[in-house]
Amino acid sequence: MDLSPIDDILKGVETSGPRVPGVVAMITDRDRNIYEGAAGVRSIAAGAPVKTDTVFALFSTTKAITATAVLQLVEEGKLDLDAPAARHAPGIGKLKVIDGFDAAGEPVLRAPRREITTRMLLLHTAGFGYDFFNETYSRLAGEKRQPSVITSSRAALTTPLLFDPGDRWEYGTSIDWAGQVVEGITGRRLGEVFRSRIFDPLGIADMTFGLGDGQRARLAAMHARGADGALTALDFELPPDPEVHMGGHGLYGTVGDYMRFIRMWLNDGLGPHGRVLRPETVALAERNHLGDLKISPLPGVIPSLSNDAEFFPGLSKSWAFSFMVNDEEAPTGRPAGALGWAGLANLFYWIDRKNGYGGYWATQILPFGDPVSFTGYLDFETAFYTQLANRKRA
């Protein structure tokens, strides 16, 4: 398969017009990476080149790893997805539903009509949101000093619920709470659980909740896209010793290491140094678990952090444990039933278990839904599926 046209896509988004500062992109089959590319610089302020071992803040691409740790505990009979999550993370049982604000601007709170389960956390139906996607949370942050999730603090998790658990889908901090369930059951911090139960069996060496000096020396800087399309380098780093290992967004890592995680999903849960999940668990996890509910577009409530964003507008999309599922073939060529998601700084991945391929595109740009990086990613995925279709026809 000739994947050399992808090189031109990476060079194009790094050099032409409004551009990305730097990008790393990789594609894997079930055995190995079949494409690795890097273009641009880690920071427009410093100029060091991006390389395939550059370290990125992975943001919400962390979520699938936390979900994997949850599923391991289900396999071992230590976790019932339909039992109250408060059994293992007591703080979640104290949260109330917000029904708006009173005349004085104070939140109107009430008890939820049902308890939150870990299944709801995996499916984003528990009632949590993000301030950059939800007006109510944004108001709580602005008027009531609700801490941002990037503080990696316990206080950032103790938000009110936006609706009664199980009523609808809304993307938010549910997987951070799922990480707290894992910690409650194992008695260990989430990073330690990841290391022994996921990273070691997969040969992942460079993923962490707290950057070491060696990783920081290879770190891609965060950048902001201005209204005029220009980029500004930001002085941004998640807390080096976080109070909470945030299972929804807290990992740093390399694209190469994430490809090892993708290969595990392509290989029915098997890693090069041991099994991470059973094949039947992987088969269960990849299915739509929302029933007739569908995921909704992500509205950009805080423009500096996110644009309005949606994958494949007009196509039906569901949710698995814990991935988006495109119910129909995507315009890129991604088949129906494939898995994927993204991270806030315009990181994107897909896992195509049907054909046995997965890919990851990494930049460090805010706001989410960056038109240059997002379009580049879609071109990257489309180029791959074009070549795959050509090979099948040959």
Helices and strands as residue ranges (DSSP letters): H 5-15, E 22-28, E 33-40, E 55-57, G 59-62, H 63-75, G 85-87, G 90-94, E 97-101, E 107-110, H 118-123, H 135-144, G 149-151, H 154-157, H 174-186, H 190-194, I 195-199, H 200-202, H 213-216, E 222-225, E 231-234, E 252-254, H 255-266, E 270-271, E 274-275, H 279-285, E 317-319, E 324-326, E 339-343, E 347-352, E 357-362, E 365-366, H 371-393
